Amino acid sequence: MTPEKEYQKLYERMAALCIEQGWGDPFSYARSKEIYAAIVLGHRVASDYSGADAYGPNGDEYEYKSTIGKHCKGSYTGISVQEDWEKQEAYLKYEKIGKYPEHYYNRFEGGKFVESWMTKGPKVLELLLPKLEKKFPVTLGKRDPRLSANISWTEIQTYGVRVI
């Protein structure tokens, strides 16, 4: 079998497996990495693209961030902008970031899941809020007003726990 035919066969099999399991399209965004990480971490794969990326043993919702870079990182992008900072902060706390008790920063290398760090949701929110608030007034005037901020490798090492 040629590499092209093997790729096609594997692609189709992965898509079929994900449909059979109710995991959704593995090729949408970083979905395949989320599925892989959830399986390795012992979490339940989320069946929907919006909201939690996976669920813990007690049904807790978890947020995943994945990279193929040298170090784990967390990019929180495309955050909807609310009309004022008070509403924005409530949205971030209760609907977008703070609602997840655990955030996992996962690193892949050569197609393998090689590293994962977990940081508690309240700490992630504490780290991100000032970064997002600083951008808030500037963001309202932009063509694409969505907010974004990052959790750095240093912050992950300082406040997280390595789980893989």
N, C-alpha and C positions, 0 to 999 in steps of 0.2 A: 504494500500500500504506500502511495506517495505521501509525503508530509502534508500536502494540501488536502488530500482525501481523508487522512487521519484527523486533521484539524476539523474538517467539516463534520465528520462522524462524531467526534468528541463534543463539538459545539451543540449539535443536535441532541445528543444524549444528555448533556447537562441541562439544556432547556427542557427536555421531556421530564427528567427527574424532578426539576424544580416545580413543574406544573403538577406532577403526581403528588408531591409533598405539600403543595399550597404555599410555596416560598416565593412565588412571583418570578419575574424576569431576572435571571442572574446577570444579564448584560446591561442592565440599567444602572447608570452611575457606578457606585462601588458596591452594588448589591451582592455580587459573588464573594467579595471579601467579607461582607457582613455575615453571609451564610456560613462561610468557612470558619470565621472567628466564633460565631455562636456555637457551632458544633464542637469546636475544640475547647471552648470555655465552659461547656456544659449548660449553655443557655438555650432557651427556646427561640427559634427563628421567628421574627415578626412576619405576619402574612401580608402586611400593608406597607406601602412605601412611605407614607407620612406618619409622623409620630415616632414611637420607639423603634429602635433597630433590632432589639432582642428583648427577651423577658427572662428574669431570674426565676429561681425555684419557687418563690412565693408570689410570682406574678408581677414583681417590680419591673418597671420599664427602664431599659438601659439605653444609653446613647453611645454609639461607636464612632470613632474617627480613625481612618486608615491612611497609611502612607507606604510608599516604596522607597522613601528617602533613607538617609543614614541614621536618623533618629526619629523617634515618635514625636508627633506634634498634633495639635488640635486646631483645625481651621473651622471656625463657626462663621459661615457665609450665608448670604441671601436672607438675612433676618428682616422680616417685615417691619416697616417703620410705623409707629403710632403717632397720633397728633401732638402729644406733648410728652415730656420725660416721665411724668408720673404714670401715665398709661403705658409708656414703653417699659418702664421698670416692672410694672405689674405683669405685663405680657412675658417679659424675660423670666421672671420668677415663677410664674404659675403655668405658663403654656409652652415655653420654648426651651429653656435651659434648666431652671431650678426644679422642674417637675421630675427630672431623672435623678434618682438617688445615687447612681453610679455612672461615671463616664469612662469608657475604655479607649485607650490610645494604642492602636494596633499597627505593627510594622510587618510588612511582607518583603521577602527577598527571594528572587529566583522562583517565584510562584509558591513559596512556602511561608506559612505564618510563623515568624521567628521571635516575636516579642510583643508583650502586651502589658500595659500599666493601667491601673485603675485609680481614679481620683474621685472622691466623694462629691456629689452634686453641689452641696452648699459651698464648698471651697472653689469649685469651678465658677459658680455664680459670683462669688466674692472677687475672684480674679478678673472675670470678664466685665462686670458692671462698670468699673471706672474707665476701662478702655472704650466701652461702647458709649458711655455718657460723654466722654471727651469728643467722640466723633459725631454725636447726635445733632448739634446745631448745623454743622458743616454738611452733613448728609442730606438734610432737608432740601438744600439747593441743588443737589447733583441730579444729573439726568437719570441715573439709576440710584435711587435713594436708599436701597437696602443696606443695612448695617453689616459689618463684619469685624471680627477680632480673632486673635489667635491665643492659644495656650502654648507656651514655649516648651522646649525640651527641658530647660532649666526648671521651669515651674512643675512640669510632670515629675522630674526626679525629686524635687523638693517636697511636693505635697502628695505624690502618688505612691502606690505600692506596686511593685512588679509582680505580675501574676503568671507570666510566661517569660 
